[in-house]
Amino acid sequence: MPGRSIINNNLFDDPHLLSYSKVQDELTVNDGIIYRMNRIVLPRVLRETALAAVHSTHLGVEKSKSILREQFWWPQMDRDIADYIGRCNVCNAYKSRNKNFRHSWPEPDNPWERVHIDFAGPIEGKYLLIIVDAHSIYPEVFITSDMKADTVISRLRRLFSQQGVPKCLVSDNGPSFVSEAVTGWLTQIGCSHITTPAYHPQSNGIAERMVRTVKETIKTNGLSQRSIDRFLLFYRAAKGKQQASPSELLNGRQIRLPISESSTQSKWIPGESLIYRASSSHEPRTVRFAKMLGSNTSVVTTETGRNLKTHLDQLRIGEVPEAHGSTEMGDSKPGGSSPSDDGQQTRPSSTDTEILPGTEQAERAQQQQTEVGVQSKPSPRRSERLAKKTRIFYRT
């Protein structure tokens, strides 16, 4: 992997850097991190970690490529992704050959016009109600304890409150889908209901394919709400044949995944000395870097062992000179009193010369003491002021 000097000076003569020389005009260095355009050039030691994070839900090769391409790049990246997934024993054991059943339905013009629905199960005593948008292939999965009509209505009502009522709902001839309660409710809300021919699951191929995908996920990751939610998160963010993710096609935005620059890169190492300044009105203090919390926030440790959540704008590399002292950060402000070595606050020094009463020097000293007392004395509370206020009583 090329260093900063190689990129800044275009020194790509080394044969090992041939793959980088083809894109040298797109490479930049920012804060010690190499970028190709707006994507991080991931070093070799971190590639396996990124591949494992993306493939944790056992998505296919193309969807894994689309997720990694959003944030990272390295030479022969597509080959490494295919090789990594090809070596996955779980995928090889449980996943079957892909079949496309979508040719029988026309492509909807807009998202959430036609929605397909189906049940899967029972699996470990539970059922899965699976709904898929035909335009974006945006999936939704509900774990249920039964397949009753009331269950179908309650889940669809919740989903339609979030995405709106589709023009058409496609299902098989399952008892709950063709019940009077479901068909009557769909008619009432203005949603056309289409049922597929009996014993021909291919007619509802979009839902059937998603049922198979979800079952494969359950075999590899187990059945739990957590595993289903994680699968949905990654699936909705993976780009498909339209070069856009289901989230982008349905909601017009890409959702953020739990893999980012902050998960693979850290600006400082734990224990490194930093200068922390809460604001311009606070004195700088020396702290130790602990860990990153996000792309802009971190945790630092003070000299007294106290952990603080800070923004990166408040931190600088280095140490505060000893002349600034080492009080607890955030407690010292310009213009305020600072603790002395024995823990007592400093007071105005008095002269060693005896001041005779009645002299002009004594009057000035008394005036200074009065001013200091007025400045340091806090304002009385409202209840105290009201108690001292003169009361006037009127005779009637």
URQUIKA-V352032 format. One record per helix or strand of 3 or more residues. SS is the DSSP state (alpha for helix, beta for strand). FROM is the first residue (numbers start at 0). LEN is the number of residues. If there is no record, write none. Layout:
SS&FROM&LEN  SS&FROM&LEN
This chain:
alpha&3&6  alpha&14&7  alpha&23&3  beta&26&4  beta&32&4  beta&38&3  alpha&43&14  alpha&60&9  alpha&76&10  alpha&88&6  alpha&101&3  beta&113&10  beta&125&8  beta&138&6  alpha&148&15  beta&167&4  alpha&179&10  beta&191&4  alpha&200&21  alpha&224&13  alpha&245&6  alpha&260&4  beta&272&4  beta&284&8  beta&296&5  beta&306&5  alpha&311&3  beta&314&3  alpha&321&3  alpha&359&17  alpha&381&7
